Amino acid sequence: MNLGLLDYCFGYFCVMLNFEIINPTRIVFGKDQLDRLPALLSEISPNKKVLLAYGGKSAERIGLLARIREKLSAFKLIEFGGIEANPEFSTLIKGVELAREKNVDVILAVGGGSVIDGVKFMTGAYFYEGDPWDVLLRKEGCIFENALPFGTILTLPATGSEANSGAVISRSELKEKRAMGGPLFFPKFSFLDPTVVASLPERQIANGIVDAFVHTLEQYVTYPTDNFLQERQAEAILSTLIEIGPKVLHDPSDYRAASNLMWCATNALNGNLRCGVPTDWATHMIGHELTAFYGIDHARTLAIIAPRLFENQFENKKQKLVQYGKRVWELDGNDDEVAKAAIEKTEQFFQLLEIPTHISDYTDPSPEIAKIIRERFEERGWTEMGERKAILLSDVESIVAAAI
C-alpha cells in the first residue's frame, strides 16, 4: 500500500475523505421544455446578444435549431457551427474571434460533450489576452480569470459536460489533447431532453453508454472507502447502464430507457461521485493519446484501455474489483475469481454494445505507440498516476502494449 494512504486507511477500509462541492448548474430535464429558454437566457444576457454554437448538421436535421431560432426571435443570434467531435483549438479560436467581433454577452451550446467542451474554452478565451493554448499547457501564470456565461442544450448523453466545469480540447497538428476547467466553467443552465436520443446514430449512443460507464468506473474501481452512499450511487449508475444500454441501442425512441441513459450520463460526471472517495482517471489520460494519434472516438479509447489497466493494477484494485463484481455483476467465487470475472464482464459489456476493445480493431498501430505515449507522459511529468500513485511510466507502456 502507498504510504501516502496510511493517514486515511485503517485495515481493510479507508475513511471518507474530506471534500468540498458546489454545482450551480440549473438542470431542466424532460421533453417539451424549450419554452423556458428565453426566460433563462434573459437572466444572463442583458443585451440579448447570443452566440449560438453547435456542431455539424444533426441539430439542423432534427429541427432543433429551427425551434431554438423560433423561441429566441427576440434575441440577436450570431451562429457559429462546425465544432468537431473532438473540438479543435483552431476552430474554437475562430468562434472566439466571432464572439468578440459581435460583442456577444452569452453563448448557447447546442450539442453533445464536444460542443459544450468547446464552448467552455471559448468563454474563457474570450477575455484572455495571451495565447490561450498556454492555459491548456498550464504554463506558469497562465489562467482564465474571467469567462462569458453560457447555457447548453444537450443532444447526446455521454460526457456529463452539461453539468460540470471540465473540458478537453484537441490540437491535431500537435497531436495533443488537453484538459481545462474550474468554477468559471459551469453552465448556467442545461436542457436535457431524452427525446433527442431517438435521432442519434447507433454508434453515438453506444459511445455515450460507454463514456458514462467508464466515468463511473474511474471514480469507483479504486479502493474501498467508508463513503457507502457514494459507492452505492456509483453502483446504481453502473447497474442501470447495464440494464438499459442494450434497450436504448435496440430502440432509441424508448423514452423510459433514453431518459435513464441521459440522467446516468449526467450523474456520472456532475461531481457527486467523487465526493469523499479516491479517483483514478489514468484510463482517460492514456485514452486521450489514442484519440490524439489515431482519431479513435473518445469512448472507444476508454473501452480499449480500461480492461487492460485493471489487469495491470489487479492487486492494487482487487478489493474494489471484488466489490464491483459481486454487487454490480452478481458474481460468486473467491476474490481472485470474482475480480478477474468482473474485468471480463466489463469488456464483454463493451463488446455487446459493438465496441471493439483493442487498438488494432480501429487502425494499424505503430509498434512504437506504447513507447511514444510513455515518453510523452514523461515529458509532461506524469510519472505517478492513479488513486495510489502506483501507475508508473513502465505501467503506462505495458497497458498500451497489451491493448494493441
LINPEUR-V612792 format. One record per pair of residues at least 24 apart in sequence whose C-alpha atoms are under 8 Angstrom apart, sorted by sequence separation. I is the first residue (numbers start at 0). J is the second residue. D is the distance in Angstrom with one decimal. If there is no record, write none. Layout:
I/J/D
I/J/D
This chain:
77/101/7.7
122/146/4.8
123/147/6.8
161/185/8.0
162/186/6.7
212/236/7.7
239/263/7.7
372/396/7.1
49/74/7.1
51/76/6.4
55/80/6.6
122/147/4.7
161/186/6.6
212/237/6.1
47/73/7.8
48/74/6.2
49/75/6.1
50/76/6.0
51/77/5.9
52/78/6.1
53/79/6.5
54/80/5.3
55/81/5.3
91/117/6.5
95/121/5.5
99/125/6.8
122/148/7.1
282/308/7.0
369/395/7.5
370/396/5.9
47/74/5.0
48/75/4.8
49/76/5.1
50/77/4.8
51/78/4.7
52/79/4.8
53/80/4.8
54/81/4.6
55/82/7.0
86/113/5.7
91/118/7.8
94/121/7.0
95/122/7.8
98/125/7.5
122/149/7.6
162/189/7.3
236/263/5.8
369/396/4.8
47/75/5.9
48/76/6.2
49/77/6.1
50/78/5.7
51/79/6.0
52/80/5.7
53/81/6.5
54/82/4.4
55/83/7.5
85/113/5.8
86/114/6.8
161/189/5.9
212/240/7.0
369/397/7.2
48/77/7.6
50/79/6.9
53/82/6.2
54/83/6.0
84/113/5.5
91/120/7.7
92/121/7.3
95/124/6.8
96/125/7.8
369/398/7.9
52/82/7.8
54/84/7.6
83/113/7.0
84/114/7.5
86/116/7.4
87/117/7.8
91/121/6.3
95/125/5.6
119/149/8.0
236/266/7.9
369/399/5.1
82/113/7.6
83/114/7.3
86/117/5.6
118/149/7.9
236/267/7.2
368/399/7.6
369/400/5.4
82/114/6.0
208/240/6.8
310/342/7.6
368/400/7.9
37/70/6.6
309/342/7.0
33/67/7.7
36/70/7.3
37/71/6.1
233/267/7.6
36/71/7.9
82/117/7.3
151/186/6.7
34/70/6.9
115/151/6.9
150/186/5.1
153/189/7.0
208/244/6.4
306/342/5.9
33/70/7.5
146/183/6.2
149/186/5.5
150/187/5.3
151/188/6.4
152/189/5.6
153/190/6.1
154/191/7.8
306/343/7.7
145/183/7.1
146/184/7.4
148/186/7.2
149/187/6.0
150/188/4.9
151/189/4.6
152/190/4.7
153/191/5.5
154/192/7.7
148/187/6.7
149/188/7.7
150/189/5.8
151/190/6.3
152/191/6.6
153/192/7.2
205/244/7.7
233/272/6.5
306/345/7.3
364/403/7.2
155/195/7.4
156/196/7.8
232/272/7.2
306/346/6.3
106/147/7.3
108/149/7.3
110/151/7.7
112/153/8.0
136/177/7.3
154/195/5.9
155/196/6.7
105/147/5.9
106/148/6.7
107/149/5.6
108/150/6.2
109/151/5.8
110/152/6.5
111/153/5.6
135/177/6.0
154/196/7.3
229/271/7.5
230/272/7.7
104/147/6.6
105/148/5.3
106/149/4.7
107/150/5.0
108/151/4.6
109/152/4.8
110/153/5.3
111/154/5.2
112/155/7.3
135/178/6.5
204/247/7.7
205/248/6.9
229/272/5.6
88/132/8.0
104/148/7.4
105/149/5.4
106/150/6.6
107/151/5.6
108/152/6.2
109/153/6.1
110/154/4.8
111/155/4.6
112/156/8.0
116/160/6.7
135/179/6.0
155/199/7.6
204/248/6.7
229/273/7.7
302/346/7.3
358/402/6.1
359/403/5.6
107/152/7.5
109/154/6.9
110/155/6.6
111/156/6.9
112/157/6.9
115/160/6.4
119/164/7.9
134/179/8.0
229/274/7.1
357/402/5.2
358/403/4.8
111/157/7.5
112/158/5.4
115/161/6.8
119/165/7.9
120/166/7.3
229/275/7.9
356/402/7.6
357/403/5.5
111/158/7.7
112/159/7.0
119/166/6.7
201/248/6.2
229/276/7.7
302/349/6.5
50/98/6.5
112/160/5.4
120/168/7.8
155/203/7.7
156/204/7.8
112/161/7.2
116/165/7.2
117/166/7.3
155/204/7.7
157/206/7.2
158/207/7.1
226/275/6.4
116/166/4.5
117/167/7.8
157/207/3.9
226/276/6.8
58/109/7.5
115/166/7.9
116/167/6.2
117/168/6.8
156/207/5.7
157/208/6.4
58/110/7.3
116/168/7.2
155/207/7.2
156/208/7.9
157/209/7.9
158/210/6.2
159/211/7.7
199/251/7.8
208/260/7.1
211/263/7.0
212/264/8.0
215/267/5.4
224/276/6.5
302/354/7.4
303/355/7.4
304/356/7.8
50/103/6.3
157/210/5.5
158/211/6.4
197/250/7.8
198/251/7.7
211/264/4.8
214/267/6.0
215/268/7.5
302/355/7.6
303/356/4.2
48/102/7.6
49/103/5.6
52/106/7.0
157/211/5.5
197/251/4.5
210/264/7.8
211/265/8.0
214/268/6.5
218/272/6.5
302/356/5.6
303/357/5.2
48/103/4.9
49/104/6.3
50/105/6.4
51/106/6.1
52/107/6.0
53/108/6.0
54/109/7.6
196/251/5.8
197/252/4.5
212/267/7.6
218/273/5.9
222/277/7.4
299/354/6.6
303/358/6.7
48/104/5.8
49/105/5.2
50/106/4.7
51/107/5.0
52/108/4.9
53/109/4.9
54/110/6.4
196/252/6.9
197/253/7.8
208/264/7.6
211/267/5.8
221/277/6.6
299/355/7.5
47/104/7.4
48/105/6.8
49/106/5.5
50/107/6.1
51/108/6.3
52/109/6.1
53/110/5.8
207/264/7.6
211/268/7.7
215/272/7.5
219/276/8.0
221/278/6.5
299/356/7.4
46/104/6.9
49/107/6.8
51/109/7.4
194/252/6.9
218/276/7.4
219/277/7.9
221/279/6.7
300/358/8.0
45/104/7.6
120/179/7.8
218/277/6.7
219/278/7.0
44/104/5.8
54/114/6.2
194/254/6.5
218/278/4.5
44/105/5.8
53/114/6.1
123/184/8.0
193/254/6.6
196/257/6.4
217/278/5.9
218/279/6.3
43/105/7.0
52/114/7.4
122/184/7.9
217/279/5.2
218/280/7.8
194/257/7.4
217/280/5.5
193/257/5.6
194/258/7.9
119/184/5.8
193/258/4.9
217/282/7.5
52/118/7.4
192/258/7.8
295/361/7.1
193/261/6.4
293/362/7.3
191/261/7.5
315/387/7.9
312/390/7.6
88/168/6.4
86/167/7.9
87/168/6.3
88/169/6.0
89/170/7.4
86/168/5.6
87/169/4.9
88/170/5.4
85/168/6.9
86/169/5.8
87/170/5.6
311/394/7.1
85/169/6.1
87/171/7.2
288/372/7.0
311/397/7.8
210/297/7.8
285/372/7.7
311/398/6.6
210/298/4.9
213/301/6.8
209/298/5.9
213/302/7.8
234/323/7.5
238/327/5.8
206/296/7.8
209/299/7.6
237/327/7.0
238/328/8.0
308/398/5.8
206/297/8.0
207/298/7.1
210/301/7.4
307/398/5.6
206/298/5.2
209/301/7.8
213/305/7.6
234/326/7.3
307/399/7.9
206/299/6.7
209/302/7.1
222/315/7.6
234/327/6.2
221/315/7.8
222/316/6.0
304/398/7.1
307/401/6.5
221/316/5.6
222/317/8.0
223/318/6.8
304/399/7.2
307/402/6.3
58/154/7.7
220/316/6.6
222/318/6.3
223/319/5.8
222/319/5.3
221/319/6.1
304/402/6.4
220/319/5.4
303/402/6.2
219/319/7.7
220/320/6.2
162/265/6.5
220/323/7.4
281/384/6.2
156/260/6.9
157/261/7.4
161/265/7.2
248/352/7.8
281/385/5.7
43/148/6.8
156/261/4.8
159/264/5.5
160/265/7.6
163/268/6.8
279/384/7.4
280/385/6.5
155/261/8.0
156/262/8.0
158/264/6.4
159/265/4.3
162/268/7.5
163/269/5.0
245/351/7.9
279/385/4.3
157/264/5.2
158/265/7.3
159/266/7.1
162/269/5.2
163/270/6.9
241/348/7.6
245/352/6.8
278/385/7.1
279/386/4.7
156/264/5.8
157/265/7.5
159/267/6.7
160/268/7.5
244/352/7.8
278/386/5.4
156/265/7.4
159/268/5.1
160/269/7.8
277/386/5.7
281/390/7.9
40/150/7.7
158/268/7.1
159/269/6.2
285/395/7.6
176/287/6.2
176/288/7.1
175/288/7.4
174/288/8.0
176/290/7.9
285/399/8.0
176/291/6.1
175/291/5.6
174/291/4.8
174/292/5.9
171/291/6.6
169/291/7.3
26/162/7.7
61/198/7.0
24/162/6.0
24/163/7.9
22/162/7.6
209/349/6.9
22/163/7.3
205/352/5.9
205/353/7.6
39/188/7.6
205/354/7.5
33/190/7.8
32/190/7.6
32/192/7.8
24/185/6.2
25/186/7.9
27/188/7.4
29/190/8.0
30/191/7.9
31/192/7.7
23/185/6.9
24/186/5.5
25/187/6.2
26/188/5.9
27/189/6.1
28/190/6.0
29/191/6.1
30/192/4.9
22/185/7.4
23/186/7.9
24/187/5.0
25/188/4.4
26/189/5.1
27/190/4.8
28/191/4.7
29/192/4.7
30/193/6.7
23/187/6.9
24/188/5.2
25/189/6.2
26/190/6.2
27/191/6.0
28/192/6.0
29/193/6.3
30/194/6.5
222/386/8.0
24/189/7.0
26/191/7.2
221/386/6.1
13/222/7.9
15/224/6.0
12/222/7.9
13/223/6.3
14/224/5.6
15/225/5.0
12/223/5.5
13/224/4.4
14/225/4.9
15/226/5.2
11/223/7.7
12/224/5.3
13/225/6.0
14/226/7.3
12/225/6.6
29/258/7.8
22/269/7.6
22/270/7.7
20/270/7.3
20/271/7.8
20/274/7.5
19/274/7.5
18/274/5.8
17/274/7.9
18/275/5.6
16/274/7.7
17/275/5.6
16/275/4.2
15/275/5.0
16/276/5.9
15/276/6.4
16/277/7.7
0/315/7.8
4/387/7.5
1/387/6.0
0/387/7.8
1/388/7.6
1/389/7.6
